Amino acid sequence: MKNMIILCAIFPILLSCKFKYEEKSIPKEENQISIFPDQQGLVNDYEDIFTSKQRLELNKILVNFKDGQGKEIIIATVTNTDNYVDFEKYTHELGINWMIGKNTSGKTVLIVISKSRRKLGTSMATGISSELEDKMIKEISEVVIPELKKNNFYEGIENGSLKLISIWQ
């Protein structure tokens, strides 16, 4: 009986704490910079590592694949990952923030690179099987990473995108 009385007394306090936390986390200051940039299309070069011609060429490859297959590959380059030590976690949460796969029935792959952090991450929408996901990650890494190590960022991402397209068709 005492436990029930204590529980009844504590529950409203815990409930009010949750709502206070949510109230504080919802408002966003106008000048507050989000750790997740807004998605601007299939090529999101926030680290400005591609030339405008390279962005156009890469976008053309990705748009043609999307239009022909109904599948989507999104590329993002980022510098600001703030407190994220785990780049894969950042990549995954960026995919959630951008709601990848929402418009393609779960057929979306997000490839994120950071030149400044020397990191590569991938995130797959939930509609992709784990077997295919493992194969994609392995084969993308095999063609992208050697180029990134040589600072050939465009070549690495272009080769990785073309490899992914050949696997995923």
Helices and strands as residue ranges (DSSP letters): H 2-25, E 43-45, H 52-69, E 72-77, H 87-97, E 108-114, E 119-124, H 130-149, H 153-168
